[in-house]
Amino acid sequence: MPAKGRYFLNEGEEGPDQTALYEKYRLTSQHGPLLLTLLLVAVAACVALIVITFVCGDPSRHQAVLGTAFFTLAVFVALYVLVYVECLVRRWLRAMALFVWVCLMMLGYMLVFDSWMKATHMGAQVPFFLFIVFVAYTLLPFSMQGAVVAGVVSSLSHLLVLGVLMKAFTTPSVKVGLQLLANAAIFLCGNLTGAFHKHQMQDASRDLFIYTVKCIQIRRKLRIEKRQQVWTLPPPGAGACLYVKRHQNVRWAAGRACARDCSPKELVVVLNELFGKFDQIAKANECMRIKILGDCYYCVSGLPVSLPTHARNCVKMGLDMCEAIKQVREATGVDISMRVGIHSGNVLCGVIGLRKWQYDVWSHDVSLANRMDRVHITEATLNHLDKAYEVEDGHGQQRDPYLKEMNIRTYLVIDPRSQQPPPPSQHLPKPKGDAALKMRASVRMTRYLESWGAARPFAHLNHRESMSSGETPVPSGRRPKERVPQGAVGGRLIR
């Protein structure tokens, strides 16, 4: 029977929760012995019925014993069935144990009176009461105090009843006194033996409980560490001795979003919102983000498990990222742009080092994704698309000397949505006058990004207002006119 309930297995000294759990464990561990007791008594009653009915000559001479056996069999079979009802056992286990002990005492006294009426030796039924004493100590779910009380009451009551019967119906003698003294010695030994066994079993049960709790705590720690490891290292490589593996036909893209109307701090706040959206796009397109490094958002498709649609997934994600940036630009009027570079090739991926593990990829082919603009793909990626997208010549060798050095032919993907009529834009109301100066670009973008409903990393910190209000706007004329301005963010889609 499982011990149901909510318990907190904290390390260190045991508290009230752990004590309650031990009590539940102790009662549960004695559920089996209680069933065994009921089964033994029921079997004994059946044997008594068979012996009285078929072995003894005249069953009418044993009507008291026969009735007692029938009663015992009916009661203990009913209890045996009820003990399997879990809700009753959890609530009434001690009451059931007490009822079993009372029934055994009643059965014992019926047998004592039957023996006395037949002038049987006054030491009769001592073994049965000794059995009751052992049952109270070993099989019934009593505490040590309860077991001692049950054992002492069983012994003293037997001696007292026999003494009263002897005084009333027989002549006192030395032989009778010695017999009672011998019975008392037997019961004393039985109680001492039962108490010693109970004490040893409780200590063993306590040690086993503590060991089990420690095992559960260790398993919980291992489960948490394993989950953290899986977050760092994808499942096919988690737990392996070699944390670096070579993959072929891997597709990745490099994207960079540029916002020219935001200060660096404001841009970080916006990116915190924007990357939450990118993570949703990656999940929808079966891609996995590798890391965010500086102004780059690295994402991979086809790792660690190869996918037949790796090229389409990567291109689709790049187009979705550019579409998201386009929506932000149209809705807020902020000059923000995005470039995505995609390439296919072979990589080494895994985890290296002793500290701060991070699943990463390494290859000369990875560097090609950083050299691409727009949704810019290489010829290797185009061969895996199966003409799923229209492309045009990207003139990559003219755009970047690294592409020319590697002799890589590139193409620009034409977004199918660009040929469709644009949907009604959801522009924010554009402020006028002084309000236009007060509403910064990051505030406009943040408000629009909130309308997406994307999960924002560290949203609970709620520090956007302090960052945006504490930064003085930098005139656009003072910004460095570089191709990628300071504070720009980049993305890498890797597959």
PyMOL commands that set and color helices and strands:
alter all, ss='L'
color gray80, all
select helices_A, chain A and resi 16-29+31-55+59-82+86-117+126-138+144-169+174-232+235-237+264-284+310-332+364-369+379-385+396-399+401-406+416-419+434-438+441-452+459-461+464-469+476-478
alter helices_A, ss='H'
color red, helices_A
select strands_A, chain A and resi 244-259+288-293+296-301+336-350+360-362+375-378+391-393+410-413+489-493
alter strands_A, ss='S'
color yellow, strands_A
deselect
rebuild
show_as cartoon
